[in-house]
């Protein structure tokens, strides 16, 4: 009797263990399944939560995160080596445009079209002493205003205070040479340190809406706050954004954003003195050098058509009579008829900032059959949609996601990072994607930009797995106003991002519209260049897709 009771208890214990194991297994698998589903339906691909200042442990394999972080570290270490600290005790020991000398090597009375003209530049400080290191931010340009012609020059830094400036003489006539000292190397070093020192140069204010009531709270890429926070995380691409959680409203109630500049500087007074208006973009070429260029019966014809995968040299083209002419491929000039034929049946997605929004405003001026479709959204930064139902053409512009900087209130509904937008496209031979970003990233540490660029590259690689025939075009940044707030928005920051973009996308089968090179050639110095420049950017795009 005692033995049978013991056996009975053992059977009950085994049964209890078996039931517990089954319950745990089902619960664990269902939890994993729900986690997977939750990733795909989260608010704007973001994960909302509170009570943490830091991103959650990523729900991605550690290897992927390590690869991204290692790539960011590698790029930043390279840049730190190229832009070392250059402390100075007095402005007189910094680079001086007035005391530096530029000498044409092997000068001639007349040059031939297609020749290369080289200039040796020797930099000196304000006391006339030779500089012993490089790193000055220079801009070389040649132009013939009467011909509406211009091109950038190539700058080679020997890192000893001397530079080689190379111009290719693309057209005949009288040509003016310009060499600007945008910032001395000491200013460049200060800007690099200041950029990477803090995230708080911009104030973000998020609008939360609940029925008829709304409230604004502080937001940002990072927040130093003891308040309860909403976290908006893209776990896969390791993107993060935060807002102070409003009382009595959920994190999902965030609908709009606005920004303004914060009065903060990481530059010392002595460093700031280098960026006075009179010291930015100073001409080094004394008395405006002019040279005469003759035709000399030279002619070069490029046979290969422009196509994605080509890597433009520097310079990659020039302007003549207002038209952009490429130097590395045979470019077609698209008139209205050719544009209509090219765009027929095309789905075109423009993803980026307002410099790309200019395209969607320009196109209906030229192609009259393209009409805006009202999506019942408001504001300059709403999604824009052009349609030509007869020709089955769709062209859409969407702003890139945060950081997006404007004092105007803009919607966060239907608002994704560029990699997520690319992931939504199936792609085919009649689909084209144009991507640009950078201007809105200039006030933030460079790792923010590098991370986004890596995420975009990975999304393009995924797109090419689905469809190798989809055309992807990268438009680099435009140069902008010379005397804008240098620490926050200056072109030095844009130039570093330009170099990073070229490095990250160099071996992808994408088309490059080198807007940096193009806007130097046009000499626009405006973040939003005129229609003539926009038209030529679009013409280059059409050469890639048709």
C-alpha positions as CSV (number, residue, x, y, z in Angstrom):
1,X,0.0,0.0,0.0
2,X,2.8,2.4,0.9
3,X,4.6,1.6,-2.3
4,X,1.6,2.2,-4.5
5,X,1.0,5.6,-2.8
6,X,4.7,6.5,-3.5
7,X,4.3,5.5,-7.2
8,X,1.1,7.6,-7.4
9,X,2.9,10.7,-6.0
10,X,5.8,10.1,-8.4
11,X,3.4,10.0,-11.4
12,X,1.8,13.2,-10.2
13,X,5.2,14.9,-9.9
14,X,6.2,13.8,-13.4
15,X,2.9,14.9,-14.8
16,X,3.3,18.3,-13.2
17,X,6.8,18.7,-14.6
18,X,5.6,17.7,-18.1
19,X,2.7,20.2,-18.0
20,X,5.1,23.0,-16.8
21,X,7.6,22.2,-19.6
22,X,4.8,22.4,-22.3
23,X,3.4,25.6,-20.9
24,X,6.9,27.3,-20.8
25,X,7.7,26.1,-24.4
26,X,4.4,27.5,-25.8
27,X,4.7,30.8,-23.9
28,X,8.4,31.3,-25.0
29,X,7.6,30.6,-28.6
30,X,4.6,32.8,-28.6
31,X,6.6,35.6,-27.0
32,X,9.2,35.3,-29.7
33,X,6.6,35.3,-32.4
34,X,4.9,38.4,-30.9
35,X,8.3,40.1,-30.7
36,X,8.8,39.5,-34.4
37,X,5.4,40.7,-35.4
38,X,5.7,43.7,-33.1
39,X,8.8,44.9,-35.0
40,X,6.9,45.1,-38.2
41,X,3.9,47.0,-37.0
42,X,5.5,49.4,-34.5
43,X,4.7,53.1,-34.7
44,X,6.6,54.5,-37.7
45,X,9.0,51.5,-37.4
46,X,9.9,53.0,-34.0
47,X,9.6,51.3,-30.6
48,X,7.9,53.5,-28.0
49,X,8.8,53.2,-24.4
50,X,9.6,55.2,-21.4
51,X,11.9,55.5,-18.3
52,X,15.2,55.2,-20.0
53,X,17.8,57.7,-21.3
54,X,19.5,55.1,-23.5
55,X,18.5,52.9,-26.4
56,X,17.3,49.5,-25.4
57,X,19.4,46.4,-26.2
58,X,18.9,46.0,-29.9
59,X,16.7,43.2,-31.2
60,X,19.3,42.4,-33.9
61,X,22.3,40.0,-34.1
62,X,25.3,41.4,-32.3
63,X,27.4,40.9,-35.4
64,X,25.4,43.4,-37.5
65,X,25.7,46.1,-34.8
66,X,29.5,45.4,-34.4
67,X,30.0,45.8,-38.2
68,X,28.3,49.2,-38.2
69,X,30.0,50.4,-35.1
70,X,33.4,49.3,-36.4
71,X,32.8,51.1,-39.7
72,X,31.8,54.3,-37.9
73,X,34.9,54.0,-35.7
74,X,37.2,53.4,-38.7
75,X,35.9,56.4,-40.6
76,X,36.1,58.7,-37.6
77,X,39.7,57.6,-36.8
78,X,40.7,58.4,-40.4
79,X,39.1,61.8,-40.1
80,X,40.7,62.5,-36.8
81,X,44.1,61.7,-38.4
82,X,43.4,64.1,-41.3
83,X,42.1,66.9,-39.0
84,X,44.5,66.9,-36.1
85,X,44.3,69.6,-33.3
86,X,45.9,72.8,-34.3
87,X,46.0,75.0,-31.2
88,X,47.2,78.6,-31.6
89,X,48.1,81.3,-29.1
90,X,47.5,84.2,-31.5
91,X,45.6,84.8,-34.7
92,X,48.8,86.0,-36.3
93,X,50.1,82.4,-36.4
94,X,47.2,81.2,-38.4
95,X,47.1,80.9,-42.2
96,X,46.8,84.3,-44.0
97,X,45.5,84.6,-47.6
98,X,47.2,88.0,-48.0
99,X,50.7,86.6,-47.1
100,X,50.3,83.3,-49.0
101,X,51.6,83.0,-52.6
102,X,50.3,81.3,-55.7
103,X,52.6,80.6,-58.7
104,X,51.6,79.2,-62.0
105,X,53.9,76.3,-62.9
106,X,55.4,76.5,-66.4
107,X,53.4,79.6,-67.4
108,X,52.7,80.3,-71.1
109,X,51.2,83.2,-73.0
110,X,48.5,81.0,-74.5
111,X,47.1,77.6,-73.5
112,X,45.1,75.1,-75.5
113,X,41.7,73.8,-74.6
114,X,42.1,70.5,-72.7
115,X,45.5,71.5,-71.2
116,X,46.1,71.2,-67.5
117,X,47.2,74.3,-65.6
118,X,49.0,73.8,-62.3
119,X,49.4,76.3,-59.5
120,X,51.8,75.9,-56.6
121,X,50.4,77.4,-53.4
122,X,52.6,78.2,-50.5
123,X,50.8,79.1,-47.3
124,X,52.1,81.7,-44.8
125,X,50.8,83.0,-41.5
126,X,50.0,86.7,-40.8
127,X,53.7,87.3,-39.8
128,X,54.9,86.0,-43.1
129,X,56.2,82.7,-41.8
130,X,55.9,79.6,-43.9
131,X,53.3,77.1,-42.7
132,X,54.7,73.7,-41.8
133,X,51.4,71.8,-42.1
134,X,48.4,71.6,-44.3
135,X,44.7,71.2,-43.6
136,X,43.5,74.6,-44.9
137,X,40.0,74.5,-46.4
138,X,40.4,75.9,-49.9
139,X,38.1,76.3,-52.9
140,X,39.5,76.5,-56.4
141,X,37.4,77.8,-59.3
142,X,37.9,79.0,-62.9
143,X,35.3,81.0,-64.8
144,X,34.4,83.1,-67.9
145,X,31.4,85.1,-66.9
146,X,30.8,86.3,-70.5
147,X,30.5,82.6,-71.6
148,X,28.5,81.6,-68.5
149,X,31.3,79.1,-67.9
150,X,32.8,77.7,-64.7
151,X,34.5,74.7,-63.3
152,X,36.1,73.6,-60.0
153,X,39.8,72.9,-59.6
154,X,41.4,70.0,-57.9
155,X,43.3,70.7,-54.6
156,X,46.2,68.4,-53.5
157,X,47.4,68.9,-50.0
158,X,51.1,67.9,-49.4
159,X,50.6,68.4,-45.6
160,X,53.6,70.7,-45.3
161,X,52.0,74.1,-46.1
162,X,52.1,73.7,-49.8
163,X,49.3,72.7,-52.2
164,X,49.0,71.8,-55.9
165,X,46.0,73.4,-57.6
166,X,45.1,71.7,-60.9
167,X,42.7,73.2,-63.5
168,X,41.6,71.5,-66.7
169,X,41.0,74.1,-69.3
170,X,37.7,72.9,-70.7
171,X,36.7,75.9,-72.9
172,X,38.4,78.6,-75.0
173,X,38.5,82.3,-74.3
174,X,39.7,84.4,-71.4
175,X,39.6,82.5,-68.2
176,X,39.7,83.9,-64.6
177,X,41.3,81.9,-61.8
178,X,40.1,82.1,-58.2
179,X,41.5,80.4,-55.1
180,X,39.7,81.1,-51.9
181,X,40.9,80.4,-48.3
182,X,37.6,79.5,-46.8
183,X,39.1,78.6,-43.4
184,X,42.7,78.3,-42.1
185,X,43.7,74.9,-40.8
186,X,43.5,76.2,-37.3
187,X,39.8,77.1,-37.9
188,X,39.2,73.7,-39.5
189,X,40.6,72.0,-36.5
190,X,38.4,74.1,-34.2
191,X,35.2,73.4,-36.2
192,X,35.9,69.7,-36.2
193,X,36.3,69.6,-32.4
194,X,33.3,71.8,-31.8
195,X,31.1,69.7,-34.1
196,X,31.8,66.5,-32.3
197,X,31.5,68.0,-28.8
198,X,27.7,68.2,-28.4
199,X,24.2,67.4,-29.8
200,X,22.5,70.5,-28.3
201,X,23.1,73.1,-31.0
202,X,19.4,72.5,-32.1
203,X,16.3,72.6,-30.0
204,X,13.6,70.1,-31.1
205,X,10.0,70.6,-29.9
206,X,7.5,67.8,-30.4
207,X,3.8,68.3,-30.6
208,X,1.6,65.7,-28.8
209,X,-2.1,65.6,-29.6
210,X,-4.9,63.9,-27.7
211,X,-8.3,64.8,-29.1
212,X,-8.7,68.6,-28.9
213,X,-5.8,69.2,-26.6
214,X,-2.1,69.3,-27.5
215,X,1.2,70.0,-25.7
216,X,4.8,70.6,-26.8
217,X,7.7,69.0,-25.1
218,X,11.5,69.0,-25.6
219,X,12.9,66.4,-28.0
220,X,16.3,65.5,-29.4
221,X,18.8,62.9,-30.6
222,X,19.9,62.7,-27.0
223,X,18.3,64.3,-23.9
224,X,19.9,65.1,-20.6
225,X,16.8,65.0,-18.5
226,X,15.6,63.3,-15.4
227,X,12.0,63.4,-16.7
228,X,10.2,60.4,-18.1
229,X,11.1,60.0,-21.7
230,X,9.5,58.6,-24.9
231,X,12.0,56.6,-26.9
232,X,11.6,56.3,-30.7
233,X,14.0,53.6,-31.7
234,X,14.9,51.9,-35.0
235,X,16.4,48.8,-33.5
236,X,17.8,47.4,-36.8
237,X,19.6,50.6,-37.9
238,X,20.4,51.8,-34.4
239,X,18.7,55.1,-34.9
240,X,17.3,56.8,-31.8
241,X,15.2,59.9,-31.0
242,X,13.7,61.0,-27.7
243,X,11.0,63.3,-26.3
244,X,10.1,64.3,-22.8
245,X,6.8,62.3,-22.2
246,X,3.9,64.7,-21.6
247,X,1.6,64.0,-18.7
248,X,-1.6,62.1,-19.5
249,X,-0.6,61.4,-23.1
250,X,1.0,58.3,-24.6
251,X,4.2,58.4,-26.6
252,X,2.2,57.5,-29.7
253,X,0.5,60.9,-29.6
254,X,3.6,62.6,-31.1
255,X,2.4,64.1,-34.4
256,X,4.5,67.1,-35.3
257,X,8.0,68.6,-34.8
258,X,9.6,72.1,-35.0
259,X,13.1,73.2,-34.4
260,X,15.2,76.3,-33.6
261,X,18.8,77.1,-33.1
262,X,20.1,77.1,-29.5
263,X,22.5,79.9,-28.5
264,X,25.4,77.7,-27.7
265,X,29.0,77.5,-29.0
266,X,31.9,75.2,-28.4
267,X,34.4,77.6,-29.9
268,X,36.6,79.9,-27.8
269,X,36.5,83.6,-28.5
270,X,39.9,83.4,-30.1
271,X,38.7,80.6,-32.4
272,X,35.5,82.4,-33.2
273,X,37.5,85.4,-34.4
274,X,38.7,83.2,-37.4
275,X,35.1,83.1,-38.7
276,X,34.4,86.8,-38.9
277,X,32.8,87.6,-42.2
278,X,35.9,89.4,-43.5
279,X,38.0,86.2,-42.8
280,X,35.9,83.6,-44.6
281,X,36.4,83.0,-48.3
282,X,39.3,85.4,-48.8
283,X,40.9,85.5,-52.3
284,X,44.5,84.3,-52.5
285,X,45.1,85.0,-56.2
286,X,46.5,88.5,-56.3
287,X,45.0,91.0,-58.8
288,X,42.7,88.3,-60.3
289,X,44.8,86.0,-62.6
290,X,43.6,85.7,-66.2
291,X,44.8,83.3,-68.9
292,X,44.0,83.0,-72.6
293,X,42.9,79.6,-73.9
294,X,42.8,78.8,-77.6
295,X,41.1,75.9,-79.4
296,X,44.4,74.6,-81.0
297,X,42.4,72.1,-83.2
298,X,42.1,69.8,-80.2
299,X,38.9,67.8,-79.9
300,X,37.8,65.0,-77.6
301,X,34.7,62.9,-78.0
302,X,33.5,60.7,-75.3
303,X,31.6,57.7,-76.7
304,X,30.4,55.9,-73.6
305,X,26.9,56.8,-72.5
306,X,26.2,58.0,-69.0
307,X,25.1,55.2,-66.8
308,X,24.8,54.1,-63.2
309,X,28.0,52.7,-61.7
310,X,30.2,55.4,-63.2
311,X,32.3,57.3,-60.7
312,X,32.7,61.0,-61.6
313,X,36.2,62.4,-61.3
314,X,36.9,65.8,-59.8
315,X,36.1,67.9,-61.6
316,X,33.4,65.8,-63.2
317,X,32.2,68.5,-65.6
318,X,31.9,72.2,-66.3
319,X,29.3,74.8,-67.2
320,X,29.3,76.5,-70.6
321,X,26.6,78.9,-71.7
322,X,24.8,77.8,-68.5
323,X,24.7,74.1,-69.4
324,X,26.4,71.4,-67.4
325,X,28.7,69.3,-69.5
326,X,30.1,66.0,-68.1
327,X,33.7,65.0,-68.7
328,X,33.4,61.3,-68.1
329,X,30.4,60.2,-70.2
330,X,28.4,61.0,-73.3
331,X,25.6,63.2,-72.0
332,X,22.3,63.8,-73.8
333,X,20.5,67.1,-73.5
334,X,16.8,66.4,-72.8
335,X,14.3,68.7,-74.3
336,X,10.6,68.5,-73.3
337,X,9.8,65.8,-75.9
338,X,12.7,63.6,-74.8
339,X,11.8,64.2,-71.1
340,X,8.2,63.0,-71.8
341,X,9.5,59.9,-73.5
342,X,12.0,59.2,-70.7
343,X,9.5,59.6,-67.9
344,X,6.8,57.4,-69.5
345,X,5.9,54.5,-67.3
346,X,8.4,55.6,-64.6
347,X,8.0,55.5,-60.8
348,X,10.4,58.0,-59.3
349,X,10.9,58.4,-55.6
350,X,12.8,61.5,-54.4
351,X,13.9,61.0,-50.8
352,X,15.7,63.8,-49.0
353,X,15.7,67.5,-48.1
354,X,14.4,70.7,-49.7
355,X,17.3,70.7,-52.3
356,X,15.6,67.7,-53.8
357,X,12.1,69.1,-53.3
358,X,13.3,71.8,-55.8
359,X,13.2,69.0,-58.4
360,X,9.5,68.3,-58.0
361,X,8.7,72.0,-58.2
362,X,10.8,72.4,-61.4
363,X,9.6,69.4,-63.3
364,X,5.9,70.6,-64.0
365,X,7.3,73.8,-65.4
366,X,9.0,71.8,-68.1
367,X,6.7,68.8,-68.5
368,X,3.3,70.4,-68.5
369,X,1.4,67.1,-68.4
370,X,2.7,66.4,-64.8
371,X,0.2,67.6,-62.3
372,X,0.3,67.7,-58.5
373,X,-2.1,65.3,-56.7
374,X,-3.6,66.7,-53.6
375,X,-2.9,64.3,-50.7
376,X,-4.8,66.6,-48.2
377,X,-1.6,67.4,-46.4
378,X,-0.4,70.9,-45.5
379,X,2.9,72.8,-45.3
380,X,6.1,73.0,-47.4
381,X,7.4,69.7,-46.0
382,X,4.3,67.6,-46.8
383,X,4.7,64.6,-49.2
384,X,4.5,65.9,-52.8
385,X,3.1,63.8,-55.6
386,X,3.2,64.4,-59.4
387,X,1.1,62.3,-61.7
388,X,0.7,61.9,-65.4
389,X,-2.0,59.3,-65.7
390,X,-1.9,59.1,-69.5
391,X,1.8,58.3,-69.5
392,X,1.7,56.3,-66.3
393,X,4.3,58.5,-64.6
394,X,4.5,59.0,-60.8
395,X,7.1,61.2,-59.1
396,X,7.0,61.5,-55.3
397,X,9.1,63.6,-52.9
398,X,9.3,62.8,-49.2
399,X,11.5,64.5,-46.6
400,X,14.1,62.4,-44.9
401,X,13.4,61.7,-41.3
402,X,15.0,63.2,-38.2
403,X,17.1,65.3,-37.8
404,X,15.0,67.6,-40.0
405,X,15.5,71.3,-39.1
406,X,13.0,74.1,-39.7
407,X,11.1,76.5,-37.5
408,X,7.9,75.5,-39.4
409,X,5.8,72.8,-37.9
410,X,6.0,69.6,-39.9
411,X,4.2,66.3,-39.6
412,X,5.7,63.1,-38.4
413,X,2.8,61.0,-39.8
414,X,3.9,58.7,-42.6
415,X,7.5,59.6,-41.6
416,X,10.3,57.1,-42.0
417,X,14.1,57.0,-42.1
418,X,15.3,56.7,-45.7
419,X,16.4,53.1,-45.3
420,X,12.8,52.2,-44.3
421,X,11.4,54.0,-47.3
422,X,13.7,52.1,-49.6
423,X,12.6,48.8,-47.9
424,X,9.0,49.6,-48.9
425,X,9.9,49.6,-52.7
426,X,9.7,46.4,-54.7
427,X,11.6,47.9,-57.6
428,X,11.9,47.1,-61.3
429,X,13.5,48.5,-64.4
430,X,11.1,51.4,-64.5
431,X,11.7,52.4,-60.9
432,X,14.2,55.1,-59.9
433,X,15.2,56.4,-56.5
434,X,17.1,59.6,-55.8
435,X,18.6,60.1,-52.4
436,X,20.1,63.2,-50.8
437,X,20.8,64.2,-47.2
438,X,23.4,66.2,-45.3
439,X,22.4,69.8,-44.9
440,X,20.2,69.0,-41.8
441,X,23.0,66.9,-40.3
442,X,25.7,69.6,-40.2
443,X,25.0,70.8,-36.6
444,X,25.4,67.3,-35.1
445,X,28.4,65.1,-34.3
446,X,29.6,63.3,-37.5
447,X,28.7,59.8,-36.2
448,X,25.0,60.7,-36.7
449,X,25.6,61.2,-40.5
450,X,27.9,58.2,-40.9
451,X,25.3,55.9,-39.2
452,X,22.6,57.2,-41.6
453,X,24.8,56.8,-44.6
454,X,25.6,53.2,-43.7
455,X,21.9,52.4,-43.1
456,X,21.1,53.8,-46.5
457,X,23.8,51.8,-48.2
458,X,22.5,48.6,-46.6
459,X,18.9,49.4,-47.7
460,X,20.2,49.9,-51.3
461,X,21.9,46.5,-51.1
462,X,18.7,44.9,-50.0
463,X,16.8,46.6,-52.8
464,X,19.3,45.3,-55.4
465,X,18.7,41.8,-54.0
466,X,15.0,42.2,-54.9
467,X,15.6,44.1,-58.2
468,X,19.0,44.6,-59.8
469,X,17.4,46.8,-62.5
470,X,16.1,49.5,-60.2
471,X,18.1,52.7,-60.7
472,X,19.4,54.4,-57.6
473,X,21.0,57.9,-57.8
474,X,22.9,59.6,-55.0
475,X,22.9,63.4,-55.1
476,X,25.6,65.0,-53.0
477,X,25.1,68.2,-51.1
478,X,25.1,71.7,-52.6
479,X,27.5,74.3,-51.4
480,X,25.7,77.0,-49.5
481,X,25.9,80.6,-48.4
482,X,29.5,81.6,-47.6
483,X,28.7,83.6,-44.5
484,X,26.0,81.4,-42.9
485,X,26.6,80.4,-39.2
486,X,29.9,78.6,-39.7
487,X,30.0,76.5,-36.6
488,X,26.4,75.2,-37.2
489,X,25.9,75.1,-40.9
490,X,29.2,76.0,-42.7
491,X,30.4,74.3,-45.8
492,X,33.4,72.7,-44.1
493,X,30.9,70.3,-42.4
494,X,29.3,69.7,-45.7
495,X,32.6,68.9,-47.4
496,X,33.5,66.3,-44.8
497,X,30.0,64.7,-45.4
498,X,30.6,64.8,-49.1
499,X,33.9,62.9,-48.7
500,X,32.1,60.3,-46.4
501,X,29.3,59.8,-49.0
502,X,31.8,59.2,-51.8
503,X,33.7,56.7,-49.6
504,X,30.6,54.8,-48.4
505,X,28.9,54.5,-51.8
506,X,32.0,54.1,-53.9
507,X,31.6,50.5,-54.9
508,X,27.8,50.4,-55.3
509,X,26.1,50.3,-58.7
510,X,24.5,53.7,-58.2
511,X,24.6,56.9,-60.2
512,X,26.3,60.0,-58.7
513,X,25.1,63.5,-59.2
514,X,28.0,65.5,-57.8
515,X,26.1,68.6,-56.8
516,X,29.0,69.8,-54.7
517,X,31.2,70.0,-57.8
518,X,28.4,71.3,-59.9
519,X,27.4,74.2,-57.6
520,X,31.1,75.2,-57.2
521,X,31.3,75.4,-61.0
522,X,28.1,77.5,-61.2
523,X,29.4,79.6,-58.3
524,X,25.9,79.7,-56.7
525,X,26.8,79.9,-53.0
526,X,23.2,79.2,-52.2
527,X,21.7,76.1,-50.5
528,X,18.8,76.4,-53.0
529,X,20.4,77.2,-56.3
530,X,18.5,78.8,-59.2
531,X,16.3,76.9,-61.7
532,X,19.1,76.7,-64.2
533,X,21.2,74.6,-61.9
534,X,18.2,72.4,-60.9
535,X,17.4,71.8,-64.5
536,X,20.9,70.5,-65.2
537,X,20.8,68.3,-62.1
538,X,17.6,66.8,-63.4
539,X,19.1,66.4,-66.9
540,X,22.0,64.4,-65.4
541,X,19.4,62.2,-63.6
542,X,17.6,61.5,-66.8
543,X,20.8,60.5,-68.5
544,X,21.3,57.8,-65.8
545,X,17.8,56.4,-66.0
546,X,17.0,56.5,-69.8
